[in-house]
């Protein structure tokens, strides 16, 4: 079969040897593009070179910036780790020193320092011809001074009241101690009070009167609500189980204290049993009174 002929007309081109050469249309288009690029000259080449040069350094700058950031973060972490290690070492040393130091020794040293400072200030003040107590009083206000004087008087009364005087004073001290230890239940008291007022009002013993100020007042009509010297209504009171247990505990505690004091007076507190009966115990005590001091002096010599 006859093939189709190309419609492209060959163009003649003169070679270097002046011989005609056939050139197709595709080659002509390529030549036209090359001629256009050559007409643009160095400006086009410069533009293309600049574009490639600007793209590649941007990628390199991003990589370098990321590397610098990682390096800075790493250095910051190293600095934090170093500071934490130093701080931990300091705290460990302080804790070790604190555990190795006796607290009683520190308190004793502080007391001695305060006492020495007081004596030094007193000596300097007296050497200058001034009143030491008057100068010390300048550091406190009148209220603080009065509170301090009351506190000192109370402590002195307590020291004077420690020794046994008579049974009345001893009972008074026990009563005051029990009052300090008591913890009243105010909520239960208010509930019982309201219940008693309601019962008295229901029975007609109380009359609720409203004053001009709007305050409610309970008026005892026949004088039987409020207690007097002849009132025996307290006998109807029945304490709860917790109050009874507390009373029993207080009685047992008082008995234990009494027995302990009696054993201390007899010299039985944590003493070795060196007797077989009561007569032998008395004989050993008599020997101890006469010969313990002599034996102790011989042992120490």
Secondary structure, DSSP 8 states (H G I E B T S, - for coil): ----------EEEE-TTS-EEEE-HHHHHHHHHHHHHHHHTHHHHHHHHHHHHHHHHHHHHHHHHHHHHHHHHHHHHHHHHHHHHHHHHHHHHHHHHHHHS-HHHHHHHHHHHHHHHHHHHHHHHHHTT--HHHHHHTTS-HHHHHHHHHHHHHHHHHHHTTS---HHHHHHHHHHHHHHH----HHHHHHHHHHHHHHHHHHTSEEEEE-TTS-EEEEESSS-SS--TT--GGGG----HHHHHHHHHHHHHHHHHHHHHHHHHHT-TT-----SSHHHHHHHHHHHHHHHHHHHHHHH-
